[in-house]
Amino acid sequence: MEAILSLLMLMGQKLAETLVSPLFLAIYLLLFALVTWQYKRLEDMSGRLLNTTGRSYIGAAVISTLLGLAGGILGSILLVLVGIDLFSIGIMYLWVAALLLMMISPRFLCFAYAGGLLSLVSLLVGYPDINIPQLLALVAVLHMVESLLIVANGHLHPVPVYVKKGGEIRGGFNLQKFWPLPLVALVSAGYVEAGSPGILMPDWWPLIKSYAPDSAPQVYMLIPVLAILGYGEITTTSPPGQKARESAFWLFIFSLVLLVLAVASSRWMPLIWLAAIFSPLGHELVIWLGMRAERNRPSYYVNPSQGVMILDVRRRTPAARAGLQSRDIVLKVNGMPVNTQEELANILQWAWRGLHLLVLRDGKLLNIALERSPTGPVGIIAVPGENASRYLLFQDDTVFMIARRWWRWLKKQLAGS
């Protein structure tokens, strides 16, 4: 316990020094600007699809950045306590592999794929010479932190979109988040002679071996590292909060299993093959589970036979101030029935400042007064009708689905011959 407390104190000191470093602050501000730009792109895309305006991307970037600081602290603790030496895992090879995979598909820009591929290549040809258990443990720790950040932040500031799926146009939300993480990690720095001052490392340290040539203990340094984690998903079958929790749960299970396999493979080498294969395929399974839920569940945002359902209410607009909510069904505006998205838009555009809405919420009728401004939008984004002209196209994009399509094609060819 004393060794752990000493490690945590050293990590806290290193993090504090890093956070006030001018170079770190400059790089972190650059990462904050990059995250802000990504959120702005998402809002601009939504605005083009829905003909709306929204400017919440700065607030979303600030929240993500602050949570990234918390995630960096947690990730640093896990990296050090598990015992991951960045010099032994071939971090540059990992980045090169990730960038090469990105050229095949942008979604392959993930260490789960790059780490698994790099591990398999190393096992098959002996190059690069890397510590595979520590490399896969790094992948597991980063995804574990990501799963916790998804729970905390994945559902905030969802971006409304229209999605065409199964021949139908549906309302939904694009959940994309980016977190810049300041990490403190271990790197090996050689060996120390007996009797030299230092911290006695715990014997149970999972991955860094407690032995060295000539029984000399190895010396490790703590260095600052910056990373960015990302999450992206579209939900049309459940509210953003539920979708984020489900995604986080499966990602946490994946990371926990991978971490157990990585640590176990450092003790029993035959498991190293299983760990290397599980890294990319387990991550694909997480994505497949999310897509299967989107494909098989009924739509959550569906217009009823009477009225128009609200998909989203823009923040700081008259609709938000009036208390309108997602999935409210607008039946009448100023006594006039509305049954299509176009009817609702026309009435809201030409009505006077004082609007009276008859709304159905959870089976209860509500009369809501809405005071619109002379200029600017009301703030209601309706669930799309069948005539929506702009939308995203939902596609199953997993290795399992691609293999399934190839298998069907192959069976068809064999049957035809």
N, C-alpha and C positions, 0 to 999 in steps of 0.2 A: 504493500500500500504506500509505503514511503517513496518507493521509486516512481510510482504512478503520480503521486502528488508533485514530486520534483519535476517530472516530465511536463505535467500540466502547467506548472509555474513557468517553466522555460518557454513553453508554447505561448502562454499568455504574454510574456515579455516580448517574444519575437513578433507576435501579431500586433502588439501595441507599437513597437518600433516600425513595423511595416506600414501600419495605417497612417502614420504621421510623416512617412517618407515623401518628399516632393516628387520623386520619380513614380512611386506607387500611385500617389494622388493623381498625377497627370495621366497615367495609363488607365486608372479606374474611371476618371472622367471621360476618357475616350470610349471606354466600354459602355458607360452610361449613355453617351451620345449614340452609340451604335444600337443599344437596346431601345432608346427612344425612337430612333429612326425606323426600327422594325415595327414597333407598335403604331407609328404613324402610317406606315405602308398598309398595315392591316385595316386601319380605320378608313384610309383612302379607298382601299379595295371595296370595303363594305359600302362606303358612300356612293361609289360608282354603280354598284349593284342595286342599291335601294333608293338612290336619289335623296340621300340624307346627308347631314353634316354632323360631325361630333368631334369634340376635342378633349378627350379624356386620356390621351396617350401619355402625357407628361406625368400625370398622377399615377398611371399604371407603371411607368418606368421607375418612378421613385419608390413605389412599394416593392417592386421586384428587386431593385438594387439593395434596399434595406434588408429584405429577406435573404438576399444573396450573402450579405455579411453574416447573418445568423447561420445560414447553411455552410459558409466557409469555416466557421468555428467548429460546428459539429463534424464536418468532413475532416478537418485537421485532426480532431481527437481520434476519429476512427482510423485514419491513415496511420497515425503514430502508434496507437495501441495495438492495431493488427500487425504492424511491423512491415511496412512497405518501403523499400529502398528505391527511390526513383532512378538511381544510377544503374540498378541491376535489371530494369525492365525494358530498356531500350525505348525511351520515351519518344525519341526522334523517329524511330522506325514506326512507332504507333501512329504518329501524326501523318507520316508519309502514306501509310496504309489507309488511314481514314480519308485522306484527300483523293487517293486513287479510287477508292470505293465511291466517293461522292460523284466522280465522273460517270459512274454507271447510273446512279440515282441519288438525288440530294438527300433522301431520307437515310441513306447508308452512311452519312457523316455522323457516325456514332461509334464510340469505343467498344461497344459490345460486338459489333461486326469486325472492326479492325483488330481488336484484341484476340478474338477467336481465330481469325484468319492468320494473324501473325504467329499465334501459338501453334497452329497446325503446320504451318510452313517450317517453323523451327523444329518441331518434332519429326517431320518427314525428312528434311535435308540437313538439319543441324545448324542452320543459319537463319536468322541471327542468333547468337548465343545470348539468350535472355533467361531470366528467372520467370518461368511461366506461371507458377502459383501466385507470385507477387503481382504480376501483370493482370491476371484475372481477378485478383482480390481488389486491385485498384478500380477495375471496371465495376465490380460489385459495389464497392463503397460509394462511388460517384452516383450510381443508379439508386442506391438506398437513400442518399441525400436528396436526389431528385424526387423520389416518391413522397418524401415528407414535405418538400416544397410544393408539390402538386396539391397535397391536402390543404396546405395553408393558403395557397395563392392561385391554384389552377382555375378556380371558378370565378375569380374577380375580374371585372371589366370584360365580360364576354362580348365578342363582336358578332352582331346579328348578320345572318347571311340567308340567301335563298339557295336551296340545293335540289338538283334534279336527281332522283334516285328511283329506280324501278319504273321509269316512265312517268313519274309524278314529280311535281315541283313542291317542295316542302320548306317550311321555315325551320331555322336552326341557329346554332351559334358556333363560331369558330373560336376554339380555346387554344390560344398560343401564348406561351410564356417563355421568357428568357431571364436567366439569373446569372449575373457575374459573381464569381466566388473567389475571395482571397483565401488561399490555403497556406498552411505551413506543413511541410513534408520533410521526411528524413532522407538524407543522402549519406552514403558511406564515405569516410574520409581517412581510411587506413586503420592501423593498429596502434595500440598504446602499450607501453612497457608496464610491467607489473609494478604496483606501488604508486603509479601516477594518479592524481586526483581525477574524479569523475563520478558519474552516477552508475551504480550497479544496476544493470538491466534485469528485469524479471525473467526467471527461468521459463515461465510459461508463455513468453512472447510468441505469438502463433507462427509467424513466418520468418522472421530474422533468426537465424540459427545462433545458439549461444556458444558456439565454438569457433575457433579460428586457428590458423597454422601456429604450431608451437604453443598452443594454449593461450595465445595473447588475445585479450578482448578487443573487439573492433570498436572504432570510434565513429559516431554518427553526428552529423550536423543538421540543424534545422534551417531550412531555406524557405523563403516565400515563393508561392506559385499562384498564378492567376488562371482561372478556368471559366468557361461559360457553359451552363447547362440549359437545355431547351426542351420544351414540351409542346406538342401540337396534336389537336384532335378536333373533329367536327361532331357535334351532337344534334340529332333531330328527333331522338326517341326518348330523351330524358332531360331534366333540367341540368344546367351546367354544374351545380354542386354535386349532384348524384354521379354524373359522368366523371368528374374529376376524382371523386372518392373511389369509384370502381377502378379507374386507370391506376391510381396510386396503389391500391391494394395489390393488383396483379404485378405491378412493377416492383413493389416491396418483396413479394414472394419470390420473384425472379432473382432479385439481388441477394436475398438471404440464401437461397439454394446455391447460387453461384459462389457466394463467399464460403459456405460450408464445403463445397467441392474443392475450392482453391486451397483452403487450409488443410483439408484432408489429403489432397494430392501431394502436399509437401511432406506428408508422412508416409504415404503409400503411392508410389509412382504410377501404377496402372490407372489410377483415377484421373490422371492428368489429361488423358485423351477424352474422357467423358466431360471434364470441365471445359476443355477447349471447344468441343462440339456444342455443348450446352449454351455457351456464351452467345453465339449468333442465333441458334435455333430457339433458345428460350426467349430471346428478345422478340423474334418473329412471332412466337406463340402469344406473347402479350399483345402485339399489334393485331393479330388475327382474332383474338378474343374480343377486342374492342370493335373491330369491323363486323364480326358475326352478330354482336348485339345490335349494331346499327342496321344490319341487313334484316334481322328476324323480328325485331320488336316493332310494334305499331308506332306511328308518328305521334309525338307528344303535342305538337302544335298543329291542330287541324281545325279548319273552319266548320262550325255547325251548320245545320240546315237553315237556321235563322241567326242573323247577326254576323259580326266580323270579330275574330279573335285577335288580340294584341300579341305580337311576337315580343316586342321590346319597347321600353319607354326610355327615351334619351334623358340623361341626367341634366339637371338645371334647366328644364323646359317647363312650359305651362302644364303639360300632361303629368310630369313628375311632381310638380308642386300640388296638383290636384289629387294626387294619391293613386293614380292609375298604375296597374301592375301587369306584368307579363301573364298571359293566359286569361286576362279579363275579356269578356265577350261584349262588345258594344252592340246593343240592340237598336237604339234610337239616338239621334242627335237633334236637339230642339224639337222633339216630337216626330221627327221624320225617320222612318225605318231605314236601316242600312243592312244590306245583305251581301255586298261585294266590296273588295278592297277599293275599287274605283269609286263607288258611291261614297264611301267614307272619306276618301281623299278629296273629292269634289266638295262635299259639304263643309269639311274642315277648312278648305281653301277659301270659300266664298262666304262663310258664315260671319256674323258680327262677333265682336270681341267676347261677349258673354255666351258661353255654350253650356247646355245642360244635357248630360249624357245619361241614358239608362243603360246600366251595365249589369251583366250577370257574372257573379264571382262565387265560385264554390257552391252553386245552386241557390244563391241569394241575390235578389234584385237590389241594386243600389242606384240612387240618384246622385250624380257627381257633377258639381259646378266647376267649370273650367274657364278661367279668364285668360284668353289668348292675347298676346302682344300684337301691336299693329304690324310689326315686322318680325321676321324669324319664324321658324317652324313650330308647330304645336308640340311635336316630340313623340308622336305615336308612329310606331312601325308595325304594320299589320301583317298577319300571316298571309302568304301569297295565294293568289287565285291561280287558275289554270292558265291564264294569259300572261303571266310574268315573262318578260322578254329577256331578262338577265338573271343568270344563276350560275352556281358552281356545279360541276359534274362529279357525282360520287362514284369512285371506282375502287374495287377490291384490289389492293396492291400489296400482296404479301407473297413470300416464297411459296407458301402452302397453296395459295390460290393459283399461282402460276404453274406449279407442278400439277395441280388438279386439272387445269385446262390442257396442259401438254399430255397428261395421261388419257383424257377423253379423246383428244385428237389422235393419239397413237392407237387407241382401241378402235376408233372409227376407221383408221387406215388399214389396220390388220383385218377388221371385219370385211372391208371392201375388197381386200386382196384374196 
